[in-house]
Amino acid sequence: MLRKTHTPTILLLAVLFSSCQSTLQNAERLFYNQEYEEVISELNQYLFFQVTDLKALHLRARSYEELGRIPEAIKDYERIIDLDPNYAQAFAGIGKIYYQEKRYKEAELALLNAAKKDPKDYQILYHLGKALLMTESYRQADEFFQKAKEINDKEPKLHYYQGMARAYLGDVLGCAASFNTYVKYEPDNMIGRYNRGFALMRAGYPHWALEDFEAVLKQNPKHVEALAKKGICMTQMGNSQGCLFIQEAASKGSDYAQSHLDLCS
């Protein structure tokens, strides 16, 4: 025979549940207001009783991160993993911390673990691609950037880093395509314009590359590498005046220009 639950007990449970929900909601509000110390204070009291609440532990870990209290953040992430070994965001949190600390191989391993557990999370795939780029695993980096792009292709930095991975792979056309998309989203970013110009030049499109190098030089006339490559593009197009730019860039310390002085002999 089922034992009847007394009405006062039911009411007490309802009040406790409501109080827990209210505490978490308040902590989230404080977090989005960037009041991280207050979040931690609120959750310390809450977690004293609700010691296995993964959402609360995650929120506190993120608050520790924002305050630069890294050992405490990692401790919370590791506690989450102990409670739930499939909690992808805890592995991702540790991986991002390692990446910031330039511990790239450890970041790669943590983020690979996160990606195995949640292969459809854009941020995990994006950060994993960046870690792989730093460990010189360029083929894998390109693959994970591609997976991230299938989820969200509107993030400019994604195309920038994928362009870098493809450049290291020697995929000149793929590199140019990535930087072309990056420049479409951030047309005033001269690093993107310069990298796209270099990729286009190497791919055999000096006319288009020249436009990028001239745009860079317009904003920064002292950019000797853009000057060198402008000169090389011009010589490739049959304009002998390009040699003047190559020689000028070489005299100003451009190794790339110095290695291409034979174009002017």
JOCORJO-V817374 format. One record per backbone hydrogen bond with DSSP energy under -1.0 kcal/mol. NH is the residue of the N-H (numbers start at 1). CO is the residue of the C=O. If there is no record, write none. Layout:
# JOCORJO-V817374
NH_CO + NH_CO
This chain:
# JOCORJO-V817374
10_6 + 11_7 + 12_8 + 13_9 + 14_10 + 15_11 + 16_12 + 17_13 + 18_14 + 19_15 + 20_16 + 21_17 + 22_18 + 23_19 + 24_20 + 25_21 + 26_22 + 27_23 + 28_24 + 29_25 + 30_26 + 31_27 + 32_28 + 33_29 + 34_31 + 35_30 + 36_34 + 39_35 + 40_36 + 41_37 + 42_38 + 43_39 + 44_40 + 45_41 + 46_42 + 47_43 + 49_46 + 50_46 + 53_50 + 57_53 + 58_54 + 59_55 + 60_56 + 61_57 + 62_58 + 63_59 + 64_60 + 65_61 + 66_62 + 67_63 + 68_65 + 69_64 + 70_68 + 73_69 + 74_70 + 75_71 + 76_72 + 77_73 + 78_74 + 79_75 + 80_76 + 81_77 + 82_78 + 83_79 + 84_80 + 87_84 + 88_86 + 90_87 + 91_87 + 92_88 + 93_89 + 94_90 + 95_91 + 96_92 + 97_93 + 98_94 + 99_95 + 100_96 + 101_97 + 102_99 + 103_98 + 104_102 + 107_103 + 108_104 + 109_105 + 110_106 + 111_107 + 112_108 + 113_109 + 114_110 + 115_111 + 116_112 + 117_113 + 118_114 + 121_118 + 125_121 + 126_122 + 127_123 + 128_124 + 129_125 + 130_126 + 131_127 + 132_128 + 133_129 + 134_130 + 135_131 + 136_133 + 137_132 + 138_136 + 141_137 + 142_138 + 143_139 + 144_140 + 145_141 + 146_142 + 147_143 + 148_144 + 149_145 + 150_146 + 151_148 + 152_148 + 159_155 + 160_156 + 161_157 + 162_158 + 163_159 + 164_160 + 165_161 + 166_162 + 167_163 + 168_164 + 169_165 + 171_166 + 172_170 + 175_171 + 176_172 + 177_173 + 178_174 + 179_175 + 180_176 + 181_177 + 182_178 + 183_179 + 184_180 + 185_181 + 186_182 + 189_186 + 193_189 + 194_190 + 195_191 + 196_192 + 197_193 + 198_194 + 199_195 + 200_196 + 201_197 + 202_198 + 203_199 + 204_201 + 205_200 + 209_205 + 210_206 + 211_207 + 212_208 + 213_209 + 214_210 + 215_211 + 216_212 + 217_213 + 218_214 + 219_215 + 220_216 + 223_220 + 224_222 + 227_223 + 228_224 + 229_225 + 230_226 + 231_227 + 232_228 + 233_229 + 234_230 + 235_231 + 236_232 + 237_233 + 238_235 + 239_234 + 242_239 + 243_240 + 244_241 + 246_242 + 247_243 + 248_244 + 249_245 + 250_246 + 251_247 + 252_248 + 253_250 + 254_249 + 258_254 + 259_255 + 260_257 + 263_260 + 264_261 + 265_262
